[in-house]
Structures are given as C-alpha cells and as structure tokens.
Amino acid sequence: MKTLGRLRLLVAILTIIYILIPLLVVIPASFTSANYPSFPPQGFSFQWYTKLLERPEFMTALANSAKFALVAAFFSVLFGTLGALAIAKYDIPGKSYITSLLTSPLSVPQLVLGVALLIYFTPLMLAGTGTGFLIAHIIICIPYVIRLVLTGLSGFDYNLERAAAILGASPLTVFWRVTLPLIRPAIISGGLFAFLTSFDNVTVSLFMVSPDMRTLPIEIFSHMQDAYDPLVASVSSVVIFISVILIIILEKLQGVGRMFGGTH
C-alpha cells in the first residue's frame, strides 16, 4: 500500500510539473530585453508590457473578451442555477438523461462543438455575429454552473425550506432568504468558472468570430501567425495572471476538484 501511495504521489507531482512547464517558460520569456522570444530570457525588461499598452488591437480584444465573458457568465449562472435547482429538487422523468444532455458540452470535443455550432448557426444568420458568439459561449459555460450548483445542493437540507414555508414564507421569500444564501458560494464559483471558460476560449471562438469582432485569445493566435516576438508572451502572461486569480478565488469559495464530485 505504501508503494502504491508513493507511486500515486509521484504521478501527481510529475503531472503538476508537466502542467506548470509552459507557465514557467512563458512568464519569464515575457520579461526578456531581446527582440525575439528566448528562454532563459536575455536581460530583464518591461518593454513588451509597455508595447502591449501601445497596441490598440490587443486592448480592444481584451475589452471584447471581458465583455462577452461577463455576459456569458451572467446568463450561464441564470440558466444553469435554475436548471440545477429543477434537477435537484424535482422528480423529473428522465432526470439522468436531461443532466447528461445539459452537461454534454463538457465531454464533446470543442472542435466538434465549434463545427456543429457553425453549421447550425449559418442558416440562422448567426454565424459571425455577436449574438451567435454569445450563444455559443453560453452553451459551453452552462455545464460548469450546473455541475457546481448541483454539488452545492448535494448536501442541502430541504427541511429548512419546508420550515420556512410552514412559517408562512412565500416561495420567492424561501428562495431568496433560505435557499440562495446557502448555495451562493456554488453560484459564485459557477459564475467565475463560466467567466474563465469564456474568456480563455479559442477553439469554439475561432468558428464564431468575424474580422471586426475579435477576442484576446483569437488576437494572440492571429499575432503568432504574423510575427515572432515576445509580445505574445506578455499578453499570455496577463491572461495567465487573470486566470490564476480567478482560480484562487474559485478554490477558496468551492474547491476546484469538487465540481467533478457527486450530485444530489
């Protein structure tokens, strides 16, 4: 047993190192004083972060990413929370199939999902529009909210709701004063994860964007095809920083690993 435990620990450590290697290369490379990406970095300079502020296309793309991510997170929290409450509280026929359907974007490769959405949206005149882009991001974000809210509801004591109703509280009051405060951490965590998923998405976004509507990941991807300089490393470092901050908040609120746990 001790040997098996040590083997698992070794595999976990190697996996973490494998995941962190790109971060350990990209972030130091963004501070190089050379005109080309290098690791270890040659010298130390903030010039590529300064040049980033001088590139309006990246600032516009960053604003677009934040805007779409916020709106997608809002609607994902709204629809995902309602869906999770319905799944957890009511005996719906085919509940397991409905849950699998609503969370299926988690298991479908994003390349396949992007192609499918493009094929479906084109006849509806939604491909290459802001509306189509937003709907696509909501589709890929909702499953995370559902999983996290279902996890938050897994240990929920429904006797609290019954007691409030017996004392004369209306259904809306029960939800607002009893249910919502208890599942608020799960809802906030779902919103953060939805924001992060939308903000960082590249694969689905590639099929939904238009030349005049670009997000930061798409702008990074396009710049890498046209130029080879440390500017990409500085932009990527900013994205990494934002992602790490949100993940830390998510871990404090809910625990990242719990979203894959059991449901009620």
Order of alpha helices (4+ residues) and beta strands (2+ residues): alpha-alpha-alpha-alpha-alpha-alpha-alpha-alpha-alpha-alpha-alpha-alpha
